[in-house]
């Protein structure tokens, strides 16, 4: 297996997909958005179709990580002014990355226009803002709801189904490279580099959101039957 893994209890998990889910049980780690690479019992059951291809070049480790970033987990009723003050203060110390843990598929209250403007100001200042989900499984789909569309307009990029650990590490790695512009970093955050995210082409279609979409789907089903 040509990748970094975690073997715990009876499962082999991809390292960049794993997260700690329990403090005391043997199944302390999980990989919510990717099945185990292998499970150990009387026999070893391998999911070989998930294995990464063998490397073609020499083994290299990048140690130049730019960790000038903060992570914000939003809660219902959060105060815009307080978060804006945090971001503004961090900008004084040359903040490079801001990771947001949002609701569901990447949502926040629709009345938070001041907060969206704050994010737009941050992206205009060269800060990479990434949206992740607070849900343990599933993916961010920013264009699915109106609030997500506002975030896209503010320059926020999707963290897809990456774990918060993978998102922060990937962003630190990309920011630490000296050969990438901020726009290139933003673009690469949405690209699967090491199996840390599910490519968009392999994602399940998003659920229907609007009455119009539901009506069209119902109409199409009636034509089939």
Secondary structure as GFF3:
##gff-version 3
##sequence-region A 1 225
A	DSSP	beta_strand	5	8	.	.	.	ID=ss1
A	DSSP	beta_strand	11	14	.	.	.	ID=ss2
A	DSSP	three_ten_helix	15	17	.	.	.	ID=ss3
A	DSSP	beta_strand	19	20	.	.	.	ID=ss4
A	DSSP	beta_strand	29	30	.	.	.	ID=ss5
A	DSSP	beta_strand	38	40	.	.	.	ID=ss6
A	DSSP	beta_strand	44	46	.	.	.	ID=ss7
A	DSSP	three_ten_helix	48	50	.	.	.	ID=ss8
A	DSSP	beta_strand	69	73	.	.	.	ID=ss9
A	DSSP	alpha_helix	80	91	.	.	.	ID=ss10
A	DSSP	beta_strand	97	102	.	.	.	ID=ss11
A	DSSP	alpha_helix	113	124	.	.	.	ID=ss12
A	DSSP	beta_strand	128	133	.	.	.	ID=ss13
A	DSSP	three_ten_helix	142	144	.	.	.	ID=ss14
A	DSSP	alpha_helix	146	153	.	.	.	ID=ss15
A	DSSP	beta_strand	157	158	.	.	.	ID=ss16
A	DSSP	alpha_helix	164	176	.	.	.	ID=ss17
A	DSSP	alpha_helix	182	188	.	.	.	ID=ss18
A	DSSP	three_ten_helix	200	202	.	.	.	ID=ss19
A	DSSP	alpha_helix	211	224	.	.	.	ID=ss20
###
